[in-house]
């Protein structure tokens, strides 16, 4: 953990990412130790910028692994908000296999 230059206390440095087909939102955050994934999302401002994010629908995670919103953050974590899948990957694979056969 590092100290925040202006606050004088310990912080946990994390990054938050939300990616769309045509744009990406990335921000670095410094949060108090013991902060959760949900607190990082709220602190980032991403919910105000992207009204389509519904945390009841969108899954969240850290480094590509789905996590619950109450997961405690560690130094260097990358918090991610996932968009719902547009197509079932298994069905897409079956369609490609039928077309190539």
KOLKOL-965717 format. One record per residue: residue number from 0; x, y, z negated of N, C-alpha, C, O in turn; residue in one letter. Coordinates in Angstrom, 1 decimal. Layout:
<rs>
{torfi->NUM	n.xx->X	n.yy->Y	n.zz->Z	ca.xx->X	ca.yy->Y	ca.zz->Z	c.xx->X	c.yy->Y	c.zz->Z	o.xx->X	o.yy->Y	o.zz->Z	gukol->A}
...
</rs>
This chain:
<rs>
{torfi->0	n.xx->0.8	n.yy->-1.2	n.zz->0.0	ca.xx->0.0	ca.yy->0.0	ca.zz->0.0	c.xx->0.9	c.yy->1.2	c.zz->0.0	o.xx->2.0	o.yy->1.2	o.zz->-0.5	gukol->X}
{torfi->1	n.xx->0.3	n.yy->2.3	n.zz->0.6	ca.xx->1.1	ca.yy->3.5	ca.zz->0.6	c.xx->0.3	c.yy->4.6	c.zz->-0.1	o.xx->-0.9	o.yy->4.5	o.zz->-0.4	gukol->X}
{torfi->2	n.xx->1.0	n.yy->5.7	n.zz->-0.4	ca.xx->0.4	ca.yy->6.8	ca.zz->-1.1	c.xx->-0.1	c.yy->7.8	c.zz->0.0	o.xx->0.6	o.yy->8.0	o.zz->1.0	gukol->X}
{torfi->3	n.xx->-1.3	n.yy->8.4	n.zz->-0.2	ca.xx->-1.8	ca.yy->9.4	ca.zz->0.7	c.xx->-1.0	c.yy->10.7	c.zz->0.4	o.xx->-0.9	o.yy->11.1	o.zz->-0.7	gukol->X}
{torfi->4	n.xx->-0.5	n.yy->11.4	n.zz->1.4	ca.xx->0.3	ca.yy->12.6	ca.zz->1.2	c.xx->-0.6	c.yy->13.7	c.zz->0.5	o.xx->0.0	o.yy->14.4	o.zz->-0.3	gukol->X}
{torfi->5	n.xx->-1.8	n.yy->13.8	n.zz->0.8	ca.xx->-2.6	ca.yy->14.9	ca.zz->0.2	c.xx->-3.4	c.yy->14.4	c.zz->-1.1	o.xx->-3.6	o.yy->15.3	o.zz->-1.9	gukol->X}
{torfi->6	n.xx->-3.7	n.yy->13.2	n.zz->-1.2	ca.xx->-4.5	ca.yy->12.7	ca.zz->-2.4	c.xx->-3.6	c.yy->12.4	c.zz->-3.5	o.xx->-4.0	o.yy->12.5	o.zz->-4.7	gukol->X}
{torfi->7	n.xx->-2.4	n.yy->11.9	n.zz->-3.2	ca.xx->-1.5	ca.yy->11.5	ca.zz->-4.3	c.xx->-1.7	c.yy->10.2	c.zz->-4.9	o.xx->-0.9	o.yy->9.8	o.zz->-5.7	gukol->X}
{torfi->8	n.xx->-2.7	n.yy->9.4	n.zz->-4.4	ca.xx->-3.0	ca.yy->8.1	ca.zz->-5.0	c.xx->-2.8	c.yy->7.0	c.zz->-3.9	o.xx->-2.5	o.yy->7.3	o.zz->-2.8	gukol->X}
{torfi->9	n.xx->-2.8	n.yy->5.8	n.zz->-4.4	ca.xx->-2.6	ca.yy->4.7	ca.zz->-3.5	c.xx->-3.8	c.yy->4.6	c.zz->-2.5	o.xx->-4.9	o.yy->4.9	o.zz->-2.8	gukol->X}
{torfi->10	n.xx->-3.5	n.yy->4.1	n.zz->-1.3	ca.xx->-4.5	ca.yy->4.0	ca.zz->-0.2	c.xx->-4.3	c.yy->2.7	c.zz->0.5	o.xx->-3.2	o.yy->2.1	o.zz->0.5	gukol->X}
{torfi->11	n.xx->-5.3	n.yy->2.2	n.zz->1.2	ca.xx->-5.2	ca.yy->1.1	ca.zz->2.1	c.xx->-5.4	c.yy->1.6	c.zz->3.5	o.xx->-6.4	o.yy->2.3	o.zz->3.8	gukol->X}
{torfi->12	n.xx->-4.4	n.yy->1.4	n.zz->4.4	ca.xx->-4.5	ca.yy->1.9	ca.zz->5.8	c.xx->-5.0	c.yy->0.8	c.zz->6.7	o.xx->-4.5	o.yy->-0.3	o.zz->6.7	gukol->X}
{torfi->13	n.xx->-6.1	n.yy->1.2	n.zz->7.4	ca.xx->-6.8	ca.yy->0.2	ca.zz->8.3	c.xx->-7.1	c.yy->1.0	c.zz->9.6	o.xx->-7.1	o.yy->2.2	o.zz->9.6	gukol->X}
{torfi->14	n.xx->-7.5	n.yy->0.2	n.zz->10.6	ca.xx->-7.9	ca.yy->0.8	ca.zz->11.9	c.xx->-9.3	c.yy->0.2	c.zz->12.1	o.xx->-9.6	o.yy->-0.9	o.zz->11.8	gukol->X}
{torfi->15	n.xx->-10.2	n.yy->1.1	n.zz->12.7	ca.xx->-11.5	ca.yy->0.6	ca.zz->13.1	c.xx->-11.7	c.yy->0.7	c.zz->14.6	o.xx->-11.2	o.yy->1.7	o.zz->15.2	gukol->X}
{torfi->16	n.xx->-12.2	n.yy->-0.3	n.zz->15.2	ca.xx->-12.4	ca.yy->-0.4	ca.zz->16.7	c.xx->-13.8	c.yy->-0.8	c.zz->17.0	o.xx->-14.4	o.yy->-1.6	o.zz->16.4	gukol->X}
{torfi->17	n.xx->-14.4	n.yy->-0.1	n.zz->18.0	ca.xx->-15.6	ca.yy->-0.4	ca.zz->18.6	c.xx->-15.5	c.yy->-0.2	c.zz->20.1	o.xx->-15.2	o.yy->0.9	o.zz->20.5	gukol->X}
{torfi->18	n.xx->-15.6	n.yy->-1.2	n.zz->20.9	ca.xx->-15.3	ca.yy->-1.2	ca.zz->22.3	c.xx->-16.6	c.yy->-1.4	c.zz->23.2	o.xx->-17.3	o.yy->-2.3	o.zz->22.9	gukol->X}
{torfi->19	n.xx->-16.8	n.yy->-0.5	n.zz->24.1	ca.xx->-17.9	ca.yy->-0.6	ca.zz->25.1	c.xx->-17.2	c.yy->-0.9	c.zz->26.5	o.xx->-16.0	o.yy->-0.7	o.zz->26.6	gukol->X}
{torfi->20	n.xx->-18.0	n.yy->-1.3	n.zz->27.5	ca.xx->-17.5	ca.yy->-1.5	ca.zz->28.8	c.xx->-16.7	c.yy->-0.3	c.zz->29.4	o.xx->-15.7	o.yy->-0.5	o.zz->30.1	gukol->X}
{torfi->21	n.xx->-17.2	n.yy->0.9	n.zz->29.1	ca.xx->-16.6	ca.yy->2.1	ca.zz->29.7	c.xx->-15.9	c.yy->3.0	c.zz->28.7	o.xx->-15.3	o.yy->4.0	o.zz->29.1	gukol->X}
{torfi->22	n.xx->-15.8	n.yy->2.7	n.zz->27.4	ca.xx->-15.2	ca.yy->3.5	ca.zz->26.5	c.xx->-14.7	c.yy->2.7	c.zz->25.2	o.xx->-15.2	o.yy->1.6	o.zz->25.0	gukol->X}
{torfi->23	n.xx->-13.8	n.yy->3.3	n.zz->24.5	ca.xx->-13.4	ca.yy->2.6	ca.zz->23.2	c.xx->-13.3	c.yy->3.6	c.zz->22.1	o.xx->-12.8	o.yy->4.7	o.zz->22.4	gukol->X}
{torfi->24	n.xx->-13.7	n.yy->3.3	n.zz->21.0	ca.xx->-13.5	ca.yy->4.1	ca.zz->19.8	c.xx->-12.5	c.yy->3.5	c.zz->18.8	o.xx->-12.8	o.yy->2.3	o.zz->18.4	gukol->X}
{torfi->25	n.xx->-11.5	n.yy->4.1	n.zz->18.6	ca.xx->-10.4	ca.yy->3.7	ca.zz->17.6	c.xx->-10.1	c.yy->4.8	c.zz->16.7	o.xx->-10.0	o.yy->5.9	o.zz->17.1	gukol->X}
{torfi->26	n.xx->-10.0	n.yy->4.5	n.zz->15.4	ca.xx->-9.6	ca.yy->5.5	ca.zz->14.4	c.xx->-8.9	c.yy->4.8	c.zz->13.3	o.xx->-9.2	o.yy->3.7	o.zz->12.9	gukol->X}
{torfi->27	n.xx->-7.9	n.yy->5.5	n.zz->12.8	ca.xx->-7.1	ca.yy->5.1	ca.zz->11.7	c.xx->-7.7	c.yy->5.7	c.zz->10.4	o.xx->-8.1	o.yy->6.8	o.zz->10.4	gukol->X}
{torfi->28	n.xx->-7.8	n.yy->4.8	n.zz->9.4	ca.xx->-8.5	ca.yy->5.3	ca.zz->8.1	c.xx->-7.5	c.yy->5.0	c.zz->7.0	o.xx->-6.7	o.yy->4.1	o.zz->7.0	gukol->X}
{torfi->29	n.xx->-7.6	n.yy->5.8	n.zz->5.9	ca.xx->-6.9	ca.yy->5.6	ca.zz->4.7	c.xx->-8.0	c.yy->5.6	c.zz->3.6	o.xx->-8.7	o.yy->6.6	o.zz->3.4	gukol->X}
{torfi->30	n.xx->-8.2	n.yy->4.5	n.zz->3.0	ca.xx->-9.3	ca.yy->4.2	ca.zz->2.0	c.xx->-8.7	c.yy->3.9	c.zz->0.7	o.xx->-7.6	o.yy->3.4	o.zz->0.6	gukol->X}
{torfi->31	n.xx->-9.5	n.yy->4.0	n.zz->-0.4	ca.xx->-9.0	ca.yy->3.6	ca.zz->-1.7	c.xx->-8.9	c.yy->2.1	c.zz->-1.8	o.xx->-9.7	o.yy->1.4	o.zz->-1.1	gukol->X}
{torfi->32	n.xx->-8.0	n.yy->1.6	n.zz->-2.6	ca.xx->-7.9	ca.yy->0.2	ca.zz->-2.8	c.xx->-9.3	c.yy->-0.4	c.zz->-3.3	o.xx->-9.9	o.yy->0.3	o.zz->-4.0	gukol->X}
{torfi->33	n.xx->-9.6	n.yy->-1.6	n.zz->-2.8	ca.xx->-10.9	ca.yy->-2.2	ca.zz->-3.2	c.xx->-12.0	c.yy->-1.8	c.zz->-2.2	o.xx->-13.2	o.yy->-2.1	o.zz->-2.5	gukol->X}
{torfi->34	n.xx->-11.7	n.yy->-1.0	n.zz->-1.1	ca.xx->-12.7	ca.yy->-0.7	ca.zz->-0.2	c.xx->-13.2	c.yy->-1.9	c.zz->0.6	o.xx->-12.4	o.yy->-2.8	o.zz->0.8	gukol->X}
{torfi->35	n.xx->-14.4	n.yy->-1.9	n.zz->1.1	ca.xx->-15.0	ca.yy->-3.0	ca.zz->1.8	c.xx->-15.0	c.yy->-2.6	c.zz->3.3	o.xx->-14.8	o.yy->-1.5	o.zz->3.7	gukol->X}
{torfi->36	n.xx->-15.3	n.yy->-3.7	n.zz->4.1	ca.xx->-15.5	ca.yy->-3.5	ca.zz->5.5	c.xx->-16.6	c.yy->-2.5	c.zz->5.8	o.xx->-16.4	o.yy->-1.6	o.zz->6.7	gukol->X}
{torfi->37	n.xx->-17.7	n.yy->-2.6	n.zz->5.1	ca.xx->-18.8	ca.yy->-1.7	ca.zz->5.3	c.xx->-18.4	c.yy->-0.2	c.zz->5.0	o.xx->-18.8	o.yy->0.7	o.zz->5.7	gukol->X}
{torfi->38	n.xx->-17.6	n.yy->0.0	n.zz->3.9	ca.xx->-17.2	ca.yy->1.3	ca.zz->3.6	c.xx->-16.3	c.yy->1.9	c.zz->4.6	o.xx->-16.4	o.yy->3.1	o.zz->4.9	gukol->X}
{torfi->39	n.xx->-15.5	n.yy->1.1	n.zz->5.3	ca.xx->-14.6	ca.yy->1.6	ca.zz->6.4	c.xx->-15.5	c.yy->2.0	c.zz->7.5	o.xx->-15.2	o.yy->3.0	o.zz->8.1	gukol->X}
{torfi->40	n.xx->-16.5	n.yy->1.2	n.zz->7.9	ca.xx->-17.4	ca.yy->1.6	ca.zz->9.0	c.xx->-18.1	c.yy->2.9	c.zz->8.7	o.xx->-18.2	o.yy->3.8	o.zz->9.6	gukol->X}
{torfi->41	n.xx->-18.6	n.yy->3.1	n.zz->7.5	ca.xx->-19.3	ca.yy->4.3	ca.zz->7.1	c.xx->-18.3	c.yy->5.5	c.zz->7.1	o.xx->-18.7	o.yy->6.6	o.zz->7.5	gukol->X}
{torfi->42	n.xx->-17.1	n.yy->5.3	n.zz->6.7	ca.xx->-16.2	ca.yy->6.4	ca.zz->6.6	c.xx->-15.6	c.yy->6.8	c.zz->8.0	o.xx->-15.2	o.yy->7.9	o.zz->8.1	gukol->X}
{torfi->43	n.xx->-15.7	n.yy->5.9	n.zz->8.9	ca.xx->-15.1	ca.yy->6.2	ca.zz->10.3	c.xx->-15.9	c.yy->7.2	c.zz->11.1	o.xx->-15.4	o.yy->7.8	o.zz->12.0	gukol->X}
{torfi->44	n.xx->-17.2	n.yy->7.3	n.zz->10.8	ca.xx->-18.1	ca.yy->8.1	ca.zz->11.7	c.xx->-18.6	c.yy->7.4	c.zz->12.9	o.xx->-19.3	o.yy->8.1	o.zz->13.7	gukol->X}
{torfi->45	n.xx->-18.3	n.yy->6.2	n.zz->13.1	ca.xx->-18.7	ca.yy->5.4	ca.zz->14.3	c.xx->-20.3	c.yy->5.3	c.zz->14.3	o.xx->-20.8	o.yy->5.3	o.zz->15.4	gukol->X}
{torfi->46	n.xx->-20.9	n.yy->5.2	n.zz->13.2	ca.xx->-22.4	ca.yy->5.0	ca.zz->13.2	c.xx->-23.1	c.yy->6.3	c.zz->13.7	o.xx->-24.1	o.yy->6.2	o.zz->14.3	gukol->X}
{torfi->47	n.xx->-22.5	n.yy->7.5	n.zz->13.4	ca.xx->-23.1	ca.yy->8.7	ca.zz->13.9	c.xx->-22.8	c.yy->8.9	c.zz->15.4	o.xx->-23.6	o.yy->9.5	o.zz->16.1	gukol->X}
{torfi->48	n.xx->-21.7	n.yy->8.4	n.zz->15.8	ca.xx->-21.3	ca.yy->8.6	ca.zz->17.3	c.xx->-22.0	c.yy->7.7	c.zz->18.2	o.xx->-22.3	o.yy->8.0	o.zz->19.3	gukol->X}
{torfi->49	n.xx->-22.3	n.yy->6.5	n.zz->17.7	ca.xx->-22.9	ca.yy->5.4	ca.zz->18.6	c.xx->-24.2	c.yy->5.0	c.zz->17.9	o.xx->-24.1	o.yy->4.0	o.zz->17.1	gukol->X}
{torfi->50	n.xx->-25.3	n.yy->5.6	n.zz->18.3	ca.xx->-26.6	ca.yy->5.3	ca.zz->17.6	c.xx->-27.0	c.yy->3.9	c.zz->17.9	o.xx->-27.9	o.yy->3.4	o.zz->17.2	gukol->X}
{torfi->51	n.xx->-26.5	n.yy->3.2	n.zz->18.9	ca.xx->-26.9	ca.yy->1.9	ca.zz->19.3	c.xx->-26.4	c.yy->0.8	c.zz->18.3	o.xx->-26.9	o.yy->-0.3	o.zz->18.3	gukol->X}
{torfi->52	n.xx->-25.5	n.yy->1.2	n.zz->17.5	ca.xx->-24.9	ca.yy->0.2	ca.zz->16.5	c.xx->-26.0	c.yy->0.0	c.zz->15.4	o.xx->-26.4	o.yy->0.9	o.zz->14.7	gukol->X}
{torfi->53	n.xx->-26.4	n.yy->-1.3	n.zz->15.2	ca.xx->-27.3	ca.yy->-1.7	ca.zz->14.2	c.xx->-26.6	c.yy->-2.8	c.zz->13.4	o.xx->-26.4	o.yy->-3.9	o.zz->13.9	gukol->X}
{torfi->54	n.xx->-26.2	n.yy->-2.5	n.zz->12.2	ca.xx->-25.4	ca.yy->-3.5	ca.zz->11.4	c.xx->-26.3	c.yy->-4.7	c.zz->11.0	o.xx->-25.7	o.yy->-5.7	o.zz->10.5	gukol->X}
{torfi->55	n.xx->-27.6	n.yy->-4.6	n.zz->11.3	ca.xx->-28.4	ca.yy->-5.8	ca.zz->11.1	c.xx->-28.3	c.yy->-6.7	c.zz->12.3	o.xx->-28.6	o.yy->-7.9	o.zz->12.2	gukol->X}
{torfi->56	n.xx->-27.9	n.yy->-6.2	n.zz->13.4	ca.xx->-27.7	ca.yy->-7.0	ca.zz->14.7	c.xx->-26.3	c.yy->-7.2	c.zz->15.0	o.xx->-25.9	o.yy->-8.3	o.zz->15.3	gukol->X}
{torfi->57	n.xx->-25.5	n.yy->-6.1	n.zz->15.0	ca.xx->-24.1	ca.yy->-6.2	ca.zz->15.4	c.xx->-23.3	c.yy->-6.9	c.zz->14.3	o.xx->-23.4	o.yy->-6.6	o.zz->13.1	gukol->X}
{torfi->58	n.xx->-22.5	n.yy->-7.9	n.zz->14.7	ca.xx->-21.6	ca.yy->-8.6	ca.zz->13.8	c.xx->-20.4	c.yy->-7.8	c.zz->13.6	o.xx->-20.0	o.yy->-6.9	o.zz->14.4	gukol->X}
{torfi->59	n.xx->-19.7	n.yy->-8.0	n.zz->12.5	ca.xx->-18.5	ca.yy->-7.2	ca.zz->12.2	c.xx->-17.4	c.yy->-8.2	c.zz->11.8	o.xx->-17.7	o.yy->-9.4	o.zz->11.4	gukol->X}
{torfi->60	n.xx->-16.1	n.yy->-7.8	n.zz->11.9	ca.xx->-15.1	ca.yy->-8.7	ca.zz->11.5	c.xx->-13.7	c.yy->-8.0	c.zz->11.4	o.xx->-13.6	o.yy->-6.8	o.zz->11.5	gukol->X}
{torfi->61	n.xx->-12.7	n.yy->-8.8	n.zz->11.2	ca.xx->-11.3	ca.yy->-8.3	ca.zz->11.1	c.xx->-10.5	c.yy->-9.2	c.zz->11.9	o.xx->-10.5	o.yy->-10.4	o.zz->11.8	gukol->X}
{torfi->62	n.xx->-9.8	n.yy->-8.6	n.zz->12.9	ca.xx->-8.9	ca.yy->-9.3	ca.zz->13.8	c.xx->-9.6	c.yy->-10.4	c.zz->14.5	o.xx->-9.0	o.yy->-11.5	o.zz->14.6	gukol->X}
{torfi->63	n.xx->-10.8	n.yy->-10.2	n.zz->15.0	ca.xx->-11.4	ca.yy->-11.2	ca.zz->15.8	c.xx->-12.1	c.yy->-12.3	c.zz->15.0	o.xx->-12.7	o.yy->-13.3	o.zz->15.6	gukol->X}
{torfi->64	n.xx->-12.1	n.yy->-12.2	n.zz->13.7	ca.xx->-12.8	ca.yy->-13.2	ca.zz->12.9	c.xx->-14.0	c.yy->-12.6	c.zz->12.2	o.xx->-13.8	o.yy->-11.6	o.zz->11.5	gukol->X}
{torfi->65	n.xx->-15.2	n.yy->-13.1	n.zz->12.4	ca.xx->-16.4	ca.yy->-12.6	ca.zz->11.8	c.xx->-16.3	c.yy->-12.6	c.zz->10.3	o.xx->-15.9	o.yy->-13.6	o.zz->9.7	gukol->X}
{torfi->66	n.xx->-16.6	n.yy->-11.5	n.zz->9.7	ca.xx->-16.6	ca.yy->-11.3	ca.zz->8.2	c.xx->-17.9	c.yy->-10.7	c.zz->7.7	o.xx->-18.6	o.yy->-10.1	o.zz->8.5	gukol->X}
{torfi->67	n.xx->-18.1	n.yy->-10.8	n.zz->6.4	ca.xx->-19.3	ca.yy->-10.1	ca.zz->5.9	c.xx->-18.9	c.yy->-8.7	c.zz->5.6	o.xx->-17.8	o.yy->-8.4	o.zz->5.3	gukol->X}
{torfi->68	n.xx->-19.9	n.yy->-7.8	n.zz->5.6	ca.xx->-19.7	ca.yy->-6.4	ca.zz->5.3	c.xx->-19.0	c.yy->-6.1	c.zz->3.9	o.xx->-18.4	o.yy->-5.0	o.zz->3.7	gukol->X}
{torfi->69	n.xx->-19.2	n.yy->-7.0	n.zz->3.0	ca.xx->-18.6	ca.yy->-6.8	ca.zz->1.6	c.xx->-17.2	c.yy->-7.3	c.zz->1.5	o.xx->-16.7	o.yy->-7.4	o.zz->0.4	gukol->X}
{torfi->70	n.xx->-16.6	n.yy->-7.7	n.zz->2.6	ca.xx->-15.2	ca.yy->-8.2	ca.zz->2.6	c.xx->-14.2	c.yy->-7.1	c.zz->2.2	o.xx->-14.3	o.yy->-6.0	o.zz->2.7	gukol->X}
{torfi->71	n.xx->-13.4	n.yy->-7.4	n.zz->1.2	ca.xx->-12.4	ca.yy->-6.4	ca.zz->0.8	c.xx->-11.3	c.yy->-6.3	c.zz->1.9	o.xx->-10.8	o.yy->-7.2	o.zz->2.5	gukol->X}
{torfi->72	n.xx->-10.9	n.yy->-5.0	n.zz->2.1	ca.xx->-9.9	ca.yy->-4.7	ca.zz->3.1	c.xx->-8.5	c.yy->-4.8	c.zz->2.5	o.xx->-8.2	o.yy->-4.6	o.zz->1.3	gukol->X}
{torfi->73	n.xx->-7.5	n.yy->-5.2	n.zz->3.4	ca.xx->-6.1	ca.yy->-5.3	ca.zz->3.1	c.xx->-5.4	c.yy->-4.3	c.zz->4.0	o.xx->-5.8	o.yy->-4.0	o.zz->5.1	gukol->X}
{torfi->74	n.xx->-4.2	n.yy->-3.9	n.zz->3.5	ca.xx->-3.4	ca.yy->-3.0	ca.zz->4.3	c.xx->-3.2	c.yy->-3.6	c.zz->5.7	o.xx->-2.8	o.yy->-4.8	o.zz->5.9	gukol->X}
{torfi->75	n.xx->-3.4	n.yy->-2.8	n.zz->6.7	ca.xx->-3.1	ca.yy->-3.1	ca.zz->8.1	c.xx->-4.3	c.yy->-3.9	c.zz->8.8	o.xx->-4.2	o.yy->-4.2	o.zz->10.0	gukol->X}
{torfi->76	n.xx->-5.4	n.yy->-4.1	n.zz->8.1	ca.xx->-6.5	ca.yy->-4.8	ca.zz->8.8	c.xx->-7.1	c.yy->-3.9	c.zz->9.9	o.xx->-7.0	o.yy->-2.7	o.zz->9.9	gukol->X}
{torfi->77	n.xx->-7.6	n.yy->-4.6	n.zz->11.0	ca.xx->-8.3	ca.yy->-4.0	ca.zz->12.1	c.xx->-9.8	c.yy->-4.4	c.zz->12.0	o.xx->-10.1	o.yy->-5.5	o.zz->12.3	gukol->X}
{torfi->78	n.xx->-10.6	n.yy->-3.4	n.zz->11.6	ca.xx->-12.0	ca.yy->-3.7	ca.zz->11.4	c.xx->-12.7	c.yy->-3.5	c.zz->12.8	o.xx->-12.4	o.yy->-2.6	o.zz->13.5	gukol->X}
{torfi->79	n.xx->-13.5	n.yy->-4.5	n.zz->13.2	ca.xx->-14.1	ca.yy->-4.5	ca.zz->14.5	c.xx->-15.6	c.yy->-4.6	c.zz->14.4	o.xx->-16.1	o.yy->-5.4	o.zz->13.5	gukol->X}
{torfi->80	n.xx->-16.3	n.yy->-3.9	n.zz->15.2	ca.xx->-17.8	ca.yy->-4.0	ca.zz->15.3	c.xx->-18.0	c.yy->-4.7	c.zz->16.7	o.xx->-17.6	o.yy->-4.2	o.zz->17.7	gukol->X}
{torfi->81	n.xx->-18.7	n.yy->-5.8	n.zz->16.7	ca.xx->-18.9	ca.yy->-6.6	ca.zz->17.9	c.xx->-20.3	c.yy->-6.3	c.zz->18.5	o.xx->-21.3	o.yy->-6.1	o.zz->17.8	gukol->X}
{torfi->82	n.xx->-20.3	n.yy->-6.2	n.zz->19.8	ca.xx->-21.6	ca.yy->-6.1	ca.zz->20.5	c.xx->-22.2	c.yy->-7.4	c.zz->20.8	o.xx->-21.5	o.yy->-8.4	o.zz->20.9	gukol->X}
{torfi->83	n.xx->-23.6	n.yy->-7.5	n.zz->20.8	ca.xx->-24.2	ca.yy->-8.8	ca.zz->21.1	c.xx->-23.8	c.yy->-9.3	c.zz->22.5	o.xx->-23.6	o.yy->-8.5	o.zz->23.4	gukol->X}
{torfi->84	n.xx->-23.7	n.yy->-10.6	n.zz->22.6	ca.xx->-23.3	ca.yy->-11.2	ca.zz->23.9	c.xx->-24.4	c.yy->-10.9	c.zz->24.9	o.xx->-25.6	o.yy->-11.0	o.zz->24.6	gukol->X}
{torfi->85	n.xx->-24.0	n.yy->-10.6	n.zz->26.2	ca.xx->-25.0	ca.yy->-10.4	ca.zz->27.3	c.xx->-25.4	c.yy->-11.7	c.zz->27.9	o.xx->-26.5	o.yy->-11.8	o.zz->28.4	gukol->X}
{torfi->86	n.xx->-24.6	n.yy->-12.8	n.zz->27.7	ca.xx->-24.9	ca.yy->-14.1	ca.zz->28.3	c.xx->-24.3	c.yy->-15.2	c.zz->27.4	o.xx->-23.3	o.yy->-14.9	o.zz->26.7	gukol->X}
{torfi->87	n.xx->-25.0	n.yy->-16.3	n.zz->27.3	ca.xx->-24.5	ca.yy->-17.4	ca.zz->26.6	c.xx->-23.2	c.yy->-18.0	c.zz->27.3	o.xx->-23.4	o.yy->-18.4	o.zz->28.4	gukol->X}
{torfi->88	n.xx->-22.1	n.yy->-18.0	n.zz->26.7	ca.xx->-20.9	ca.yy->-18.5	ca.zz->27.3	c.xx->-21.0	c.yy->-19.9	c.zz->27.9	o.xx->-20.5	o.yy->-20.2	o.zz->28.9	gukol->X}
{torfi->89	n.xx->-21.7	n.yy->-20.8	n.zz->27.1	ca.xx->-21.8	ca.yy->-22.2	ca.zz->27.6	c.xx->-22.7	c.yy->-22.2	c.zz->28.9	o.xx->-22.4	o.yy->-23.0	o.zz->29.8	gukol->X}
{torfi->90	n.xx->-23.7	n.yy->-21.4	n.zz->28.9	ca.xx->-24.6	ca.yy->-21.4	ca.zz->30.1	c.xx->-23.9	c.yy->-20.8	c.zz->31.3	o.xx->-24.0	o.yy->-21.3	o.zz->32.4	gukol->X}
{torfi->91	n.xx->-23.1	n.yy->-19.8	n.zz->31.1	ca.xx->-22.3	ca.yy->-19.2	ca.zz->32.1	c.xx->-21.3	c.yy->-20.2	c.zz->32.7	o.xx->-21.1	o.yy->-20.2	o.zz->33.9	gukol->X}
{torfi->92	n.xx->-20.7	n.yy->-21.0	n.zz->31.9	ca.xx->-19.7	ca.yy->-22.0	ca.zz->32.3	c.xx->-20.4	c.yy->-23.0	c.zz->33.2	o.xx->-19.9	o.yy->-23.5	o.zz->34.2	gukol->X}
{torfi->93	n.xx->-21.6	n.yy->-23.4	n.zz->32.7	ca.xx->-22.4	ca.yy->-24.4	ca.zz->33.5	c.xx->-22.8	c.yy->-23.9	c.zz->34.9	o.xx->-22.7	o.yy->-24.6	o.zz->35.9	gukol->X}
{torfi->94	n.xx->-23.2	n.yy->-22.6	n.zz->35.0	ca.xx->-23.5	ca.yy->-22.0	ca.zz->36.3	c.xx->-22.3	c.yy->-22.0	c.zz->37.2	o.xx->-22.4	o.yy->-22.3	o.zz->38.4	gukol->X}
{torfi->95	n.xx->-21.1	n.yy->-21.6	n.zz->36.6	ca.xx->-19.9	ca.yy->-21.6	ca.zz->37.5	c.xx->-19.6	c.yy->-23.0	c.zz->38.0	o.xx->-19.2	o.yy->-23.2	o.zz->39.1	gukol->X}
{torfi->96	n.xx->-19.7	n.yy->-24.0	n.zz->37.1	ca.xx->-19.5	ca.yy->-25.4	ca.zz->37.5	c.xx->-20.4	c.yy->-25.9	c.zz->38.6	o.xx->-20.0	o.yy->-26.5	o.zz->39.5	gukol->X}
{torfi->97	n.xx->-21.7	n.yy->-25.5	n.zz->38.5	ca.xx->-22.6	ca.yy->-25.9	ca.zz->39.6	c.xx->-22.3	c.yy->-25.2	c.zz->40.9	o.xx->-22.4	o.yy->-25.9	o.zz->41.9	gukol->X}
{torfi->98	n.xx->-21.9	n.yy->-24.0	n.zz->40.9	ca.xx->-21.6	ca.yy->-23.3	ca.zz->42.1	c.xx->-20.3	c.yy->-23.8	c.zz->42.8	o.xx->-20.3	o.yy->-23.8	o.zz->44.0	gukol->X}
{torfi->99	n.xx->-19.4	n.yy->-24.3	n.zz->42.0	ca.xx->-18.1	ca.yy->-24.8	ca.zz->42.6	c.xx->-18.3	c.yy->-26.2	c.zz->43.0	o.xx->-17.4	o.yy->-26.7	o.zz->43.7	gukol->X}
{torfi->100	n.xx->-19.3	n.yy->-26.9	n.zz->42.6	ca.xx->-19.5	ca.yy->-28.3	ca.zz->43.0	c.xx->-20.1	c.yy->-28.5	c.zz->44.3	o.xx->-20.3	o.yy->-29.7	o.zz->44.8	gukol->X}
</rs>
